[in-house]
Structure formats: structure tokens, C-alpha cells
Amino acid sequence: MTEKPLKLMAELISDFTNPGDVVLDPFCGLGTTTGVACVKYGRKFVGVGLDEKHFDTACRRLERELLKPSLFIAKPKLKKPNLFGKT
């Protein structure tokens, strides 16, 4: 795993996508900065990972980010993820 700086990912997300676009991170790991940057800049995010524990950690990190107030971006309503057919 290689952690990318949030500032770098936020710049890439804001430069190459528009609000409401979907960004795919096929190697999301423990709580990807790509997902956090998407939340901060009003993009939708899809993260893919193999490890269920890492997935749960990433979900919690994104949930915390979604709960933070933003003056400029309307954040989407939080949906519970469906992991491997779980409800």
C-alpha cells in the first residue's frame, strides 16, 4: 500500500472531475485519500478492496468525513454499504 497525500488527491479530483462524477479507486486499502477527496469535493466514490477488515476501516473513515460540515458542498445522504451480500 502507498498512502497518497490528501492535498495531491484533492487537486487531482478537482482538476479532472466535476461535482457529481463517479471516481473509481480499484485499490482503496484502509481508508483511501481518494475517497476522502471525493467526499470533500462532492464526487461520488466507488472503492474496491479484497480485505474485509480494510473495507470496514475505509467505510468508517468515509462516514466520519461525510459527517463533517461543509459550507460549500452538499454532501449525499449516507448509505450503508452492501459487503459481499450482507445486509
Residue pairs with C-beta under 8 A, 6 or more apart in sequence:
1 27
1 29
1 30
3 33
4 33
4 34
5 33
6 33
6 36
6 37
8 33
9 33
9 34
9 36
9 37
10 37
10 40
10 41
12 37
13 23
13 34
13 37
13 38
13 41
13 43
14 37
14 41
17 23
17 41
17 43
19 41
19 42
19 43
19 73
20 42
20 43
20 44
21 43
21 44
22 43
22 44
22 45
22 46
23 34
23 38
23 43
23 44
23 45
23 46
24 46
24 47
24 48
25 32
25 34
25 35
25 45
25 46
25 47
25 48
26 48
27 48
27 49
28 34
28 35
28 47
28 48
28 49
28 54
28 55
28 58
29 49
29 54
29 58
30 54
30 57
30 58
30 61
31 57
31 58
31 60
31 61
31 62
32 47
32 58
32 61
34 45
34 47
35 45
35 47
35 58
35 61
35 62
35 65
36 61
36 62
36 65
37 43
38 44
38 45
39 45
39 62
39 65
39 66
39 75
40 65
40 70
40 73
41 73
42 73
42 74
42 75
44 76
45 62
47 55
47 58
49 55
49 58
52 83
52 84
55 81
55 83
56 83
59 81
63 78
66 75
66 76
66 78
67 78
